[in-house]
Amino acid sequence: MYKGFKMKLYPGMEEEYERRHNLLWPEMQESIHAHGGKDYSIYLDRETLTLFGSIWIDNEEEWAKQADDPINRKWWDYMADIMETNPDNSPVSQDLHLVFHLD
């Protein structure tokens, strides 16, 4: 199933966000795949600093387990200085409702 969500960058962090993702740790890639994630994209609205993500996941239950993966937690800590986060450093994220998809 496709999952869509949005997050928010802090002002001036656009290039740093992109730089960090261009250097995504291999173990973070493995974590995403191990929890059923693939075909993952993140888009930036430069006017609002809103990030729009889309990912194919095998199922919600397996994907939810990634939140407790130590590598994922380390990634959240690494990203916390450039984007809006919750007290546990997870990104403030809002799920989006899929209204159309075409393969």
C-alpha positions, 0 to 999 in steps of 0.5 A: 500500500502507498503511504503519504505524509508531510513534515516540516523543515526549519528555515534555511535547512533545505540544502542540508536536508537534501545533503544528508539524504544524498548520503543516506546511511546504508544501514538506514536503507536496510532498515527501511527495506527490512520493515517493508518500505520501498519506492520512497520519495520525499519532495520539498515545497520551497515556499512553505518548507513542507516535505511531502513523502510517499512510500510503498509499505507491505503493511502498517504493522511491520512499518510501525515497527521501524520506529523502534529500530535503533538505526531509525532512532539514530537517524531521527536524532541526526535530523532533529536539528533541521526539522520539526520533531516530537520530544523523542526526536521523531519527525512531526509528521501528518499522514495524507489521504490518498485521493488518486494513484496511477501505475 
